[in-house]
Amino acid sequence: MLLRKYNLKLTEAGCDEAGRGSLVGPVFAAAVILPENFKAEGLNDSKKLSAKKREYLREIIENTAICYAVATASREEIEKINVLNASTLAIHRALDQLKVRPDMILVDGNRFKPYQQIEYACIVKGDGIYESIAAASILAKTYRDSFMNRLHEEFPQYGWNHNKGYATREHLQAIQKFGLTPYHRRTFKISLQTRLSFD
């Protein structure tokens, strides 16, 4: 069972990102503040849930959260400042949009940069521990998946509706055959060349 609060006396904003390891497009991040009485059966790390379950939970989160926000850092920003810094930038942008200022920020992972002098904690695998982070992981994941599904309509040969831009065999073979699109992250090109040497 996921923990309800990091500290019951604090208003916490759970934060997570999606798409950091993808070869394509922006990174998405979400920030979520849940009410004390929030209940959602099956809430967990978005990667452990089916697409159908994520969409079901997304609706519950959006309808019952005190507030939430989803933001992005663009492919160009990823190229300029690297994907880790871009992920933090996207989280900061999501926090900027919250209608309630949190007392505490909970971030999935082990790295973060201070935001407006608000106390924060980094929790490795936090999306499987705290409800607010799990909720953020679901919003970030579902919003990014919807974005990749739209890109798939423009470039169906890369299978982005299935692989969401990650380095699957299907995706790498398509890059070999068709080259890179304007959406591909060029700073990943060196690692791509290595990965393309598969049998």
N, C-alpha and C positions, 0 to 999 in steps of 0.2 A: 504493500500500500504506500502511495506517495505521501510525503509529509505536507501538511497544510501550510505551515508558516515557518519561516526561518526564525522569526521572533514575533510573537503574538502582539507585541506593543508597537510594531512597526508596520507601515504600509509598504509592502514589497512589490517591486516590479520584476517579474521574471523575464529574462532575455535569452534569445538564441538566434542562430543564423542558419541559413541553408544555402548550399551551392558553393561552399568554399573550395571543395575539391573538384568541381566541375571544370571542363575545358571551355565552357561556353557561357557567355552572357554575364549579367550582374550577379552579385551576391545579395540575398534577401535577409532581412532581420526583422524580428518582432519583439515587442515589449508588451507585457500583459500584467494588469493588476486585477486579481480575482477577489470576489467578496468572501467574507468569512464562511458563509454557508454554501459555498460552491460545491456542487456534486456532479461528477461526470464519470459514469462507469466505464472502465477500460482506459482511462487517461494514462498515457505513458509516453516515453520517448517515441517520437514520430516514426523513427526508422523501424520500430518493432510492431508497427500497426499497418494494416492493409490500407490501400488508397480509399476504399469505401469507408472504413472506420475513421480515417483521418478527416474525411469530408463531413461525416456525421458529428465528430467532436468539434470541428471548426465552427459549425452552426451553433452548437451549444455555447462555445466560448464567446463567440461574437454577440450572442443574445444575452449572456449573463455576466460577462466581465464588467467590472466597474469602468474600466477603459482599456483600450488596446490600440496598437498602431503597428503598421508594417512599413518598412522603408527599404531602400536599396542603395548600393554603391555600384556604379556603372562599370562596364568592362574597361572603359578608358581609365577610370580611377584605379581599378585593380592593376592595370599595366603601369600606372604612374607611381603608386605608393605600396604595392604588393597586396596580395589577397588577405593577409592577416590584418594589416592596417585598414584595408577596405571593409573588412567584416566589422571591426570596431566602429568605423565611421558609420556604417549602416545601423548598428545598434544605437549609437548616439542620435542619429536622425529619428529613429523610432521613438526614443525617449523624449526627444524634442516635441513630438506630436501628442504625447499623453496629456489628457485633460486634467489629470490629477498628478501632482508632484509626489513621487515616492520618497519615503524615508530611507529605503534600502534597495539596492539593486543586486539581484542575483543573476549571475552570468554563467551559462554552461561553458565549461572548459577551464583553462588555466592561465589565460591572459586577457587583460582588459586595460583600458586607459581611463583614468578618473573622469567622471562626468559631473560638472557643476558642484563640486565639493560634496556630493552625496556619497555616503558610505556604500561600499560594494563588497561583494564576495564572489570569488570564482570557485565554481564547484565542478570538478571533473565528473563527467557523466551525470551532471545535475538534472538533465532532462528525464532521467529515470529515478530521481530522488524527490524533487520538489514539483508540486502541481503547477506553480506559476511558470516555471521553466519549461515543463512539458507542454503547457498550453502555448507558450511562445514558439516552441519547436514545431508544433502542429501548424500554427498560422504561417510561419516562415516557409515550411515545407509545402503546404498546399498552395500558397500564393506563387511560389516559385515554380511548382509543377504546372500550374495553370499558364504561367508565362511561357514555359518550355513547350507546352502543347500548342500554343499559338505560333511559336517559332517553327514548330514541326510542319505546320501548314505551308510555310514558305519554303522550307527545305526538308521535304519528307524523306529524302534519301539517307539522312543521318540517323533516323530512328529516335529522334529526341522525345517522342511521345512515350518511348519505353525507357531509354537510358538517361533521359534528362540532362544530356550533355556530358555525362561521366565517361571515363575511358574504357568502355566495354569493347569487346572484340568487334561487335557490329559497328560501333562508332569509329574505331580506328581504321577498320577496313574501308569505311566510307570516306574517311579523310585521305587515305591512300589513293582512292579512285577519283574523288571529286575535288580534292584540295580543301583549303580552309575557307570558311565563310567570313563575312564581316563581323559576325558575332563571336567567332573564336578568339580566345585570349592569346595574343601573340607571344606573351612572355612564357607561355607553356610550351613553346615550339620545340625547344631543345629536348625537354623530357618526352615530348611526343615522338621525336625522331628515334629516341631510344626504345620507346614502347612499340613503335611500328616494326621492330625487328622480330616480332613473334613469328612462330612457324605457321 
